[in-house]
Amino acid sequence: MALDDRLRAATRQWIADDIDPRTQAELRQLLDADDPALADQMSGMPRFGTAGLRAPVGAGANGMNRAVVVRTTAGVAAWLIEHGHGGGVVVVGRDARHGSEVFAADAAGVLVAAGFDVRMLPEPLPTPVLAHAARALRAVAGIQITASHNPAQDNGYKLYLRGGIQLVSPADTEIEAAIAATPAANSVPREEGWSTYESALEDYLARVVTLPRGDARSLRIAATALHGVGAQTLLHALHRAGFADVHLVSSQAKPDPDFPTVGFPNPEEPGTTDALLELAAEIDADLAIALDPDADRCALGVPEHGSWRMLRGDETGVLLAQHVLSTLDRSATPDPLVATTIVSATMLRSIAAEFGVRYAETLTGFKWLVRAGDGAGTGLVYAYEEALGHCVDPDRVRDKDGISAAVLSSDLAATAKAAGRGLPELLDELSTVHGLHRTGQVSVRVTDLSAIPRIMSRLREQPPAQLAGTTVDIADLLPDTDALVITGAGGLRVVIRPSGTEPKLKCYLQVVEQVGDLSLAAVKRRAADRLAALERSVSELVRGD
């Protein structure tokens, strides 16, 4: 089928305006072949999602490429100047994905030419190091070139504003409008002249090693960075904090943008942590730690009943919350706040009540969590989301941070080990006090993105009266966010929402069972049966489109 004349004209114009001969050649090849893929690659600039821009590395308006990075940065610079931040410090960092080095240099060059004081991180480093640097330097913005845990073909552009905090509305739409108004990429000035923030990693580590609360350090740790940039930073942090017995999955320790041993470099995905758990069993470890490729997420694995399993994000979340609150200096933080999101389990609310601290639930994403409570996150001491994100040091990193979470988790595990207990036993204690919260997830991955709004519309027009035999109520969170919350007796809760980073519809499930006089084993079986029934019911509900 011949390409539309307007698409051809737009493609020729993009080629003329591009700054990269490789992507120019890629588009010419598609154009000459009348390739239908061209329509998608020219379908429009990437949009700011949950955590910035993410797209496949490739040519055209809808890819991650030098022209898109240059125009995006020009729009960010224009917005910063318009809001009175011209000439301020901007920190630029990167991971080790395909294109990251040149994308970071292009972003820095645009900002230098626009009059900003640009500080470049000296090498590929974890996203939390960039977030820490932006806050420590009181930068007006921070830019990290990363696609976090996305597949190997992707890259991205994560933006922090003043205070090292992710942007929210209306800044996101205002910046998108500024990007749309920028000139062609080959007309955007770029200059060298940025400085290198050589001590960025040392400054970050100096803070992270102060986080442990206890004195116990006897702990054998297996760890993986899943071919990302976190391995050496994690080793430095753990060793300097006193945890010397750390073993890396050697095949995944060095940065590799192709992620050769994992199909999808996300610790949440089945099979991704198999090599980690094999190593943990082989060395008789006490704790397993998995970082995602940019090291802002942390997943924990534990030995239980003679085998190893990964903890769910909610399990790690409540363990760390209990640890933070039980060791908190209330004289230094007299009115503390803990926060989680609407898709996380509800146990944190009960833990907060036990300690007499404020509790908040926010929309999904750390851009909301770090603003919990009064809109500025005043008094925030801990925040987590079930997708393996934990903010354990909000004063210094106002975002999820896998490295600091790993250090504090090691502190917790070592303290428990010294008392003859493990993390599963600590979870059982929390369940006995606060109820057994069993969570799960049903995801629908799509190739046609229009399927997701169709499913959401159907559910709004024909809401379920029952799920898994339980009468339910449904709340629509529009216009604040595109999500439905379904609740019923026995702590039943289902949150259905489109993913902000992947082509998925995500359903977050919860059931709660009180322990009372029953055995914990019996309660676990009952909760597992209820959750399995709920998973079947929700799967039928969302896949009926």
URLIN-V807694 format. One line per field, one symbol per residue. psi: psi as a letter, one per 40 degrees, with the letter a starting at -180 (. if undefined). A space follows every 50 residues. Layout:
# URLIN-V807694
psi=???
This chain:
# URLIN-V807694
psi=hiiiddddddddddddeiehddddddddddddefhdedddefeiiiihad faihiihiiideihidddddddddddddddddeeeheihhhhiiafihed dddddddddddddeeighhhieihiiddddddddddefieihhhhiebei ideiiahhhiahefhiiiieddddddddddeiiideehihiieiihgded ddddddddeedidaeheghhhiiiefeaeeddddddddddeegdghhihd eedihheegdehdhfhedhhededddddddddefidihhhiidefeihii iihhfeiiihiidddddddddddddeehgeddgdgihiiaieeiiedddd ddddefiiiihiihiedddeeiceeefhehehiiieffhhhegdddhfii hdddddddddddddddddefiidddddddddddeihhhiaihihhidhde dddddddddddgiidihfehhiihhheiedigihhhiaifehhhhhiiie eigihhhhiiihhidbeiidddddddddddddddddddddddee.
